[in-house]
Amino acid sequence: MITPNSTVYYTSGPFVQEARFLAYDRDCCVLQTPLGTLKIRKGRVFTTEEATERGLLNSGAKARIQEAFAV
C-alpha cells in the first residue's frame, strides 16, 4: 500500500513519470504531478522499489525525469 505524500512513478505510454501520491479513489490513484492532479489506474503506479525492480528506473533515468519536471 502506498502512503500519502510518497514519491511514486507511473507509466504513461512509453514514458515513466515521477509524481506525489495523494490518495486512492476506487481502482485509481490520485497523483500530484508538475502539470496538476492526475487520476490513473493502480496497475500503472509503482513505488520507487517496484519501479527499480521492474527496470523502469535504469541508470540516470530518475535524474532525467527529475530534471525534466524541475520547477
N, C-alpha and C positions, 0 to 999 in steps of 0.2 A: 504494500500500500504506500502510495506517495503522500508525503506530508505537505501541508500548505506552505508556500513560500520557498519550496526547494527548487533547485535548478533541475530541469528536465530537458530532454531532446525529443523532438517529434519529426516524423518524416513527412515530407510534402513533395510528392513526385520523386525525382532523383535526389532531392536535397535533404539534408539533416539540419534542422534549425534548433537553436537554444531558446528556451523560454523559462518563465517562472510559473510553477504550478499554483493555481488558486483554489480550485475545488473540483469535486466530482459532480456531474449532472447526468444522472441515469447511466447510460452507456458511453458517456463522453467525459472528457476532461476539459476544464476551463483553464486556459493559459493566458498569461500576460506576455505579450511579445513587444518588441520595439515599435511595431506598427499598430498595436492595440490589442484588445481582448479577442481570443480565438477559442472556439469550441471544436474539439477534434475527438475522434473515436479513441477509446482507451488503448486499443491494439497498436496505435501509431505513436504512443507516448512512452518514453523509456527513461529510467533513471540513468545517471552517469555510468554506474556499474553495468547495467544492462546494455547500454549503448556501446560500451567498451567491449563487452563480451561478444556482441554481435558484429563487431568490426565497423561500427558506424563512425567511430572516432579514431581514425587512423592517425599516424604521426602528423602533427601540425594541423589537423582538421579543426580541432577545438579552437586553436588560436586564430585560424582563418575565420571561423564563424563569429567569434567574439569581435574580431577586428571589423568584419563586415557590418555588424549591428551596433558598433560603438556609437554612443550618442554624445 
